[in-house]
Amino acid sequence: MVDSVTTARAQNYTDIQGVGALRKGAENYDESTMRTVAKQFESLFMQMMLKSMREATPKEGLFDSDASQTYLDLHDKQLASDLSTKGHGLGLAEMIYQQMVQNRPGYTPPERQLAAPERDSSLGSFQPPLATVMAADAEPKASLSERPAIASEEEPPEPLSPLTLTALPQRFDSPAEFIEAMLPLARRVASELGVEPKALVAQAALETGWGRAVIRRADGNSSFNLFNIKADSRWQGESVVKASLEFDQGVAAPVRSPFRAYGSYEESFADYADFIQRNPRYSEALKAAPDAAAYVTELQQAGYATDPNYASKIHAIMARPEFGQRTELADSGHRVSHWR
């Protein structure tokens, strides 16, 4: 890992040696170095932007000279470096970092990480969710007559014990471990929505990269936001500002938005169920809930996410034989994290 001194030196745009050290670290796919390199690229973009702005501005006249222009150029370059490395920047660095992560050896997108059982023991790099929730205007809940009947007449699952909740980790080492932890929570809210629990687990898997890309608070602790629901004016709880990729007419662009933060994964599932039921825009999804694939498709049609391939990615996760096997094992009470 490149130390903080080297990183700090590279923040001075004239330090060629520091940039060379960063390049060496990036070739080794060091996470902290890749983030720093991404910020350096964002700095270059900001330099170009500032230069274009200067060129479009009328010259100062009497006191303007080649020397003053040179020093002004130096100032702009250092300003761009400081803005990208010490502030929030434009959000471009995060997008560049995610692209670099995808070039890591052994990288597998979330929807394909269950392609082979051997992925259980050592999950490779993941792609954090591109989709983000587009919250609808607050309206009264849809009437009971508009909601689908519960798919199963089985008794609702027993409440989870405090021990079960506190034992859940903030980060998961494999898809199987994520399934084992999330399925009991998914069952509780799936009965309210009338949807199969596996659909909720697959959606959470895509949104969080199998639990490895859950949005974190400023102190590094998890926000427990499994479905990337944004915090709009109606949200009264905690929130976390995060850069995410939003799609506009099929083109992805970085956007900084506030997301909801919870005290546990159980709260995240409960809020998701409430969010879906309170928004009339998802009424068609609720009607289609008994069919997991149709439910997911209707969510996308209603504008749950901006990713045009959102539903197909979740369908791909649910279609994996290994995913079905693991959910069945978890339903039977087996510890799927030890299954090979």
N, C-alpha and C positions, 0 to 999 in steps of 0.2 A: 504493500500500500504506500502511496506517495504521502510523505508527511505533510503536516500543516504548513511548515516553513516553505517547502517547495511550492505548495498551492498558493500561498500568500505572495510569493515572489512572482508567480505567473500572472497575478492580477495586475501587475505593471505591464502594460502592453509592449514595452521596449525590452523586456527581459526574455531574450531568445533562449537562453539556457533553461529557464523555468518552463517555457513552452515545450522544449525538447524532452524534459523529464515527464511532462504530462503525456506526451505522445507515447513514450515508452510504457507508461502505466496503462494507457488506454489499450495498447496492443495486447496487454495481459488481461483485459476486461475487468480491471479493478473497479468496483462500484463507485467509490468516492471519486476516483479519478475520472470516470466517465461523466459523472455529474459536473465536475469542474470543466472538463473539455466541452460539454454541452453549453455551459455558460460562456465559454470563450467564443464559441460559434455565434451565440446570441449577441455577444459583444461586437463581433465583426459586422453583423447585420445592423446593429444600432449605429456603428461608425458610418456605414454606408448611408443610413438614413439621415444622420446629422450632416454628413457631407453634402447630400442633395439639398438639404434645407439651407445650408450656407450658400451654396451656389445659386439658389433661387432668391437670395436676399441681396439687395443693392449694396455696393461697396461703401465703405465709410467715407471715402473721399480723401481729404487733405492728409490725414494721419494713417491712411491705409498704405501698406507696403508689402513686399514679399516677405520681409521678416515678421511682420505682424500676422500675416496669413499663415506662416509656418508655425508660430507659437499658438495661434488659434486652432490649427489642425491638431497639434499635440494635445491641447486642452480637451478637444472634443473626443479624441481617441481614449484618453484616460478617463474622461467622464463616462463614456460608453462602457468601459471596463468596470468602473465602480458601480454603475447602475445594474449591470447584469450579474455581478458577483456578490454585491452587498445588499441589494434590494430584491424585490420580487421580479424585476425585469418585465418582459413582455409575455412570459409564459412559453416562449419559443424553446427555451432550454429544456423544459420538461418533455416536450414533444421530441426533440432531438435525442434526449436520453433514452426514451422508450424505443426509438428506432435503433439505437446502439445496442440496447438489451436484446433485441430480436436477432442481432448478428452474432450473439454469443454462440459458441459451439454447443450443440445439444439443445438449442432453444426449440420449444414446442408450444404452439398457441394453446390457450386453455381448452378450446373445444376439441383438441386432439390429444390431450395429455393422457387419456386413458386407452390409447391405441394398443398398448402392450402392458401386461401385468408387471413386467420388471420396472416400470416407471414408478411403482409404489414406493420402493425403498429410497429412491433418490430423484425427486422431482426436479427437473431442470428449470431453466429460466421461464418466466411467464410473461404474458402480455397483459398489463393492467387494463381494466375495462375502458373501452372507448365510449360505451354508452353511458349517458347520464339521464336522470329522470327529469321530465318536463312537467312540473306540478300544475295541476289544473286549478281553476278558480274554486273557492269553497262554495259548496252547495249542500243542501240536506241530503242525507243518505237516500238511496233508491228504496222504494217500497219493497216489502218482503215478497210481494207477488212477482216482482221483476227479477228476483234473485233465483239462481238455479237451486234445485233440490240437492240436499247433501248426497254425495255419491255413495256413501255407505251408511247403513243403519247401525253400525257398531257403536258402542258406547264411547264417549270422548276419552282420550288418554288421560291417565292420572297426572296431576301436577308434578312437575319436576322438583326434586328435592333441592334444598340450598346447596348440598354437597355437589350435586350434578352440575349446577350452574357455575359454581366457583371453580370447578375442576377444569372447565373448558379453557384451552390456551388462547392467547391473543394471536398466535401465528401457527400454521399447520405445516407439517413436513411432507405431507403426501395427499393426493386426492382422496385416498381411502380413509385417512384420518379425518379429513374434512367431512366426508359423507357420514361417518360414524357419529361425529359431534352434532351435525346439523339436522339429521333426519328426525330425531325425537322432537326437536323444536319445530320443524316443518309440519309434523303431524298435528300439532296443537292448533295451528292457524289454518292448515289445509282443510280441516273439517268445517271451519267457518266459511271459507271461500267455495267449498265444494270441489276443490281441485286435488289432484294427486300430489302427495308430498314430494315426489321425485321432481316434479316440475319446479317447485320452489327451490329445492337444493341445486338443481341444474342452473337456474337463473342466478342464484347467489354465487355459484362457482364461476360463472362467466363474469359477473360484476366484480369479483374480488380476486380472480386468478387462483381459485381453489383456496381462498383464505389467506393468500400471501401478499395481497395488495389492498387490504382493507385500509381505508383512509385513516391516518393517524392524527392525533391532537398535536399541539405545539410541543408538549412535553414528551412526545414519543409514544404515549399510550394509545391503544386502539380506540377508534370512535365507535366500533361495533356496528357500523353502517354496512350491512350486507347487500343492500339493494341500491346504494348510491342515490338515495332520495334527497333532494335539495331542501334547504331551509329557507322557505319563503316567509312572507309577513305573518302567516298564520302559525308558524312554528314558534313555540314559547320556550323550548329547551335549548340545550347547548348546540353550538354549531362550529364547524371547522371550514376554513377557506382553503380551497384546493384547486389547482389547475387541472383541467380535464379537456379532452378532445370532443368538440361538438361538430356535428355534420350539418352543413348548410348546402342544400342542393347537391349532395354527394361529396362535397369537399370538406375535409377535416380541418379544423382550426382550433388553437388553444384558447380556452376561456377560463377565467378564474371565477369560481362560484362558491357560495356557502353551502355546506352539506350538513345534514342533521347528525348529531352525536348522541349516543345512547350509553346507558350504564351496563348493558349486557347484550348478548346476542338474542336473548329471549325478548327484550324490549324492541330490538330491531324487527324481528318477525311480527310482533304484535302491532307495531306501527305500520308495517307494510300492509297487513291485512286491513287495518283501519283506513289507510290511504287509498287502497283499491276500492273499498266499499263506499267510501264517502264521495268519490268522484264519479258523477254520472257518465263521464266519458268512457269509463271502463265497464259499463253495464253489459256490453256485448261480450266482453271477456268473461264476465261472471256467468253469463248464460252458457258460454262454451266451456266452462270450467271442468265438467266431467271428462272432457277430452283434453289431455295435457298439451298436446301439440296445437290444437285449435286455440286453447287458452293463451298460449304464448304468442301465436300469430295475431290474435285480437289485441293483445297488449301493444304490439308494435303498431298495428293499424290505428290504435287510439292515441298514439304519440307518446308512449311510455319512454322511449329512447329515440335518439336521433340517428343512431347507427342503422343504415339501410339493411344490414345483414344481421340485425340483432336476433330476430326469431330463428333464422336458419342456424345461427351459431348454437343457440340453446337446443334446437332440434338435434344437432349433431352430437351434443353431449349426451342427450337422453337416448340416442340411437346406438351408442357404444355398448356392445354386449357386456363389457366389464363394468360399466356403470350400472346396468340392470342387475348384474350378479352381486355387486357390492350393496346396492340398496336392499336386495332380497336378504342378504346375509345380515345386514343391520336390522332389518325387520324381525329376523329370527333370533336376535339377541347375540349373535356372534360378533367378535371383535374383528372387524374387517381390516383394520390397520395391520393385522398380522397375517392376512390372507395373501397368498401368492398365486 
